[in-house]
Amino acid sequence: MGTIKTRTRSSPRELPQISDRISFVYLERCTVHRDAGAITAEDAEGTTHIPSATIGTLLLGPGTRVTHQAMSVLGECGASVVWVGEHGVRYYAQGHGLTRSAALAEAHADRWANRRTRLDTARAMYRLRFPREDPAGLTRRQLLGREGDRLKECYRNEAKRTGVPWHGRHYTPGDFASGDPINQAITAAAQCMYGVAHAVSAAVGCIPALGFVHSGHAHSFIPDIADLYKTEVAIPAAFDTVAEDDIDVGSRTRRALRNRIHQDRLLDRCVRDIFGLLLPDTAAAGAETATSLSTDSVKLRTRRRSTRRPQPRRGPHLVTVIVLTNCPAALRGFLTRWLLEISPGVFIGRPSARIRDLLWDEVTQYSGKGRALLAHTADTEQGFTFRTHDHAWHPTDHEGLILINRPKPRLSPKPPPTTGWSKAAKRRRFGGGPK
């Protein structure tokens, strides 16, 4: 039997689908490293472990350092890595994608190389954004002009809906703080959407430079996809965030945007839209189309009803796990009234949320000198949440994601150096000693 270090590399079929992943994680001023095969983010407060195989894209802001070993794990897990500026407002570079197939890239190039199909795809993108309008007969320049008018109208409508003052779109590249709160929120939301669009585009194997609406840039296709959801997801999230408060706008906007991405299942929708745009003749074929692109490709999506059991975060099934360490036997016996003890100190069951909270109150009150951990399913992008009691490792909320923080071990202070002469030095200097 092979060890962990000598196991074979994970194949794409063993990795989570892009639509099942967390949309993005933003890090800054930390060191991204590999610890025992896991990805960690270490800063002055301690070490936080990141489940790399469950995220779509990792946004690395200023002050971050990433090691070679960390990049190897991220590449194996199929997580996209994007280097961005402060608050995620500038895009510098990206890392590895998830797919092993070139079929969608070939279809992308075919539709882009032909002027007629390129314009047809640009019109199809416009229909996705504004379904009540018919862009037939419009040129690319006319599409851009009409798009600008619709964006201005969207800004005015959102300002009226939320009551946020709006004085126009103002953004200075490289100077996030120069804008007012609403412009900062819109910028943060837009750049996060670019990161999400890049993660999905790289995962399915698109060519970033071949844009249908935007052109002339090495990543023209990324804003093409991100803009599909700007007026529906990004802009409303920005205005709602500023309407609540104008403090810490960037972080709160990313949190609100992540919640909307989860509620709208945007990653899955983004995959469907890309296939519908680039492979319109085969998009209706369902999951078989995606899996037949290559024998070594990821199952990207499905349109027919799945035969798999529903995942916990997508249904009403609640699962609760409680782990006790060095707790009184009476507490363990008490928990077995509602939960099944499948291993010493490990309990699992499906109590209601009210019963679960009451059980946790009993655990924290009667655990004595022991430790306890509670994990249960939740309607979040991660699909679960957890609590700890008297653990050195504690949960930390990272912009809406619950991660584990491992505090740095406290080193015992060194004893002060001794002063004066040692006994041996005194004997050598002054003589004497035992006879």
Secondary structure, DSSP 8 states (H G I E B T S, - for coil): ---TTTS----GGGS--GGGSEEEEEE-SSEEEEETTEEEEEETTEEEEE-GGGEEEEEE-TT-EE-HHHHHHHHHHT-EEEEE-GGG-SEEEE---S----HHHHHHHHHHHSHHHHHHHHHHHHHHH-TTS--TT--HHHHHHHHHHHHHHHHHHHHHHH---------BTTBGGGS-HHHHHHHHHHHHHHHHHHHHHHHHT--TT--SSS-SSTTTHHHHHHGGGIIIIIHHHHHHHHHH-SSSHHHHHHHHHHHHHHHTTHHHHHHHHHHHHH-TTTGGGTHHHHHHT-TT-------S---S---GGGSS---EEEEEES--HHHHHHHTTTSEEEETTEEEE---HHHHHHHHHHHHHH-TT-EEEEEEE-SSSSSEEEEEES-SSEEEEETTEEEEEE-------------S--HHHHHHHH-----
